[in-house]
């Protein structure tokens, strides 16, 4: 099991969370069904390019320049630049793609990601490290909970699966010795609160 757990750190890497959230919204949540396949596809391509492809490309540039050692970015100081860049990309996404008038649910999901990113960045300058993996998967979980409340639907299976994945991700990070229990707990709290506090505006 210890050899299997690290796989989840890669599959559930924070860079994929915006795309996972968008896929869930368009193809599983009832609210997403009001959009045509063409509309969903256009947004998914935007999310993939802005939130996944560009950050991964940026990582390889930083690695070539010797600014990053690993895609997991375990070094505290090395986290600041890619995290700041990711925040800027998410701002671009909600201003030009998933705007509040076009897709409010995804707008607030991504806005929660920006807020959690800013909190994490501030903590980094205070030499406090939070698990970005836990922030990502927890944010996704409470986005799905928010959708369930918004639609008045029972998404018990999806929520249960995501809660299980939160536990698996936390275990994976502990096995890899990437975080302490405090850093994981901090990540969980940031991911949870950054979504729940925005429920007032759309749920």
C-alpha positions in Angstrom: 0.0 0.0 0.0 2.9 2.4 0.8 4.2 1.9 -2.8 0.7 2.6 -4.2 -0.1 5.8 -2.2 2.4 8.1 -3.9 0.6 7.6 -7.2 -2.3 9.6 -5.8 0.0 12.6 -5.3 0.5 12.7 -9.0 -3.0 11.8 -10.2 -4.6 14.3 -7.8 -1.9 17.0 -8.2 -3.4 20.5 -7.6 -2.7 21.5 -11.2 -5.5 19.1 -12.3 -8.1 20.2 -9.8 -9.7 23.1 -11.9 -10.1 20.7 -14.8 -11.6 18.0 -12.6 -14.1 20.6 -11.2 -15.1 21.7 -14.7 -15.6 18.1 -15.9 -17.7 17.3 -12.9 -19.8 20.5 -13.4 -20.5 19.9 -17.1 -21.0 16.1 -17.1 -22.2 15.1 -13.7 -23.9 18.1 -12.0 -27.4 18.8 -13.1 -26.8 22.5 -13.5 -24.1 21.8 -16.1 -26.6 20.0 -18.4 -28.1 23.4 -19.5 -24.9 24.1 -21.5 -24.5 22.6 -24.9 -21.6 20.2 -25.6 -20.0 22.9 -27.7 -20.1 25.4 -24.9 -18.8 22.8 -22.4 -16.0 21.8 -24.7 -15.0 25.4 -25.3 -14.7 26.1 -21.6 -12.9 22.8 -20.9 -10.3 23.6 -23.5 -9.8 27.0 -21.9 -9.4 25.5 -18.4 -7.1 22.8 -19.7 -4.9 25.3 -21.5 -4.8 28.0 -18.8 -5.0 26.0 -15.6 -3.1 22.8 -16.7 -0.9 23.1 -19.8 0.6 26.6 -19.2 1.5 25.9 -15.5 3.1 22.5 -16.5 5.1 24.3 -19.3 6.1 26.9 -16.8 7.3 24.2 -14.4 9.6 22.8 -17.1 11.0 26.2 -17.8 11.8 26.8 -14.1 13.3 23.3 -13.9 15.6 24.0 -16.8 16.6 27.3 -15.2 17.3 25.4 -11.9 14.6 27.3 -10.1 12.6 24.1 -9.2 13.8 20.6 -8.1 10.5 18.7 -8.4 7.0 19.0 -9.7 5.9 18.4 -6.1 7.7 21.7 -5.1 8.7 20.6 -1.6 11.1 23.5 -1.1 9.3 26.3 0.6 11.0 29.1 -1.3 10.5 27.4 -4.7 6.7 27.4 -4.1 6.3 31.1 -4.3 6.9 31.8 -8.0 4.8 28.9 -9.5 2.0 29.6 -7.0 1.9 33.3 -7.8 1.9 32.5 -11.5 -1.0 30.0 -11.0 -3.0 32.7 -9.2 -2.5 35.1 -12.2 -3.6 32.4 -14.6 -6.8 31.7 -12.6 -7.5 35.5 -12.6 -7.3 35.5 -16.4 -9.6 32.5 -16.5 -12.4 34.0 -14.5 -12.1 37.3 -16.3 -12.2 35.9 -19.8 -13.7 32.4 -19.7 -15.7 31.4 -16.7 -17.1 34.8 -15.9 -19.7 35.4 -13.2 -22.4 36.2 -15.7 -21.6 33.2 -17.9 -20.9 30.3 -15.5 -21.3 31.6 -11.9 -20.8 28.2 -10.3 -17.3 27.7 -11.9 -16.5 31.4 -11.4 -16.9 31.0 -7.6 -15.1 27.7 -7.6 -12.1 29.2 -9.3 -12.4 32.4 -7.2 -12.1 30.1 -4.1 -9.0 28.7 -5.7 -7.5 32.2 -6.1 -8.3 33.0 -2.5 -6.8 29.8 -1.2 -3.7 30.5 -3.3 -3.3 34.0 -1.9 -3.6 32.7 1.6 -1.0 30.0 0.9 1.3 32.5 -0.7 1.0 34.9 2.3 1.8 32.0 4.6 4.8 31.1 2.6 6.2 34.6 3.2 5.7 33.9 6.9 7.6 30.6 6.5 4.5 28.5 7.0 3.9 25.7 4.6 0.4 24.3 3.9 -0.4 21.3 1.7 -1.5 22.5 -1.7 -2.6 18.9 -2.5 -5.0 19.0 0.4 -6.2 22.5 -0.5 -7.0 21.3 -4.0 -8.8 18.1 -3.3 -10.7 19.6 -0.4 -11.8 22.6 -2.5 -13.1 20.2 -5.1 -15.0 18.2 -2.5 -16.7 21.3 -1.0 -17.5 22.6 -4.5 -19.4 19.4 -5.1 -21.1 19.8 -1.7 -22.0 23.4 -2.8 -23.5 22.1 -6.1 -25.5 19.5 -4.2 -27.0 22.3 -2.0 -27.5 24.6 -4.9 -29.3 22.0 -7.0 -31.1 20.4 -4.0 -29.8 17.0 -5.2 -28.3 14.0 -3.5 -24.7 13.7 -4.6 -23.8 11.4 -1.7 -21.7 9.0 -3.8 -19.5 11.8 -5.3 -19.1 13.5 -1.9 -18.2 10.2 -0.2 -15.7 9.4 -2.9 -14.1 12.9 -2.6 -13.9 12.5 1.2 -12.2 9.2 0.7 -9.7 10.8 -1.8 -9.0 13.6 0.8 -7.9 10.8 3.2 -5.9 9.0 0.5 -4.2 12.2 -0.6 -3.3 13.1 3.0 -1.9 9.5 3.5 0.1 9.8 0.3 1.7 13.1 1.4 2.6 11.6 4.8 4.1 8.5 3.2 6.2 10.6 0.9 7.2 12.7 3.9 6.2 15.8 2.0 4.1 17.3 4.8 3.5 17.2 8.6 0.1 16.6 10.0 -0.1 20.3 10.8 0.5 21.3 7.2 -2.1 18.8 6.0 -4.6 20.1 8.5 -3.9 23.7 7.5 -4.4 22.7 3.8 -7.7 21.1 4.6 -8.9 24.2 6.5 -7.9 26.6 3.7 -9.5 24.5 1.0 -12.7 24.1 3.0 -13.1 27.7 4.1 -12.2 29.2 0.7 -15.2 27.4 -0.8 -17.7 27.6 2.1 -17.3 31.3 2.6 -18.3 31.9 -1.1 -21.5 29.7 -0.9 -23.4 32.8 0.3 -23.0 34.3 -3.2 -24.2 31.3 -5.3 -25.6 28.5 -3.2 
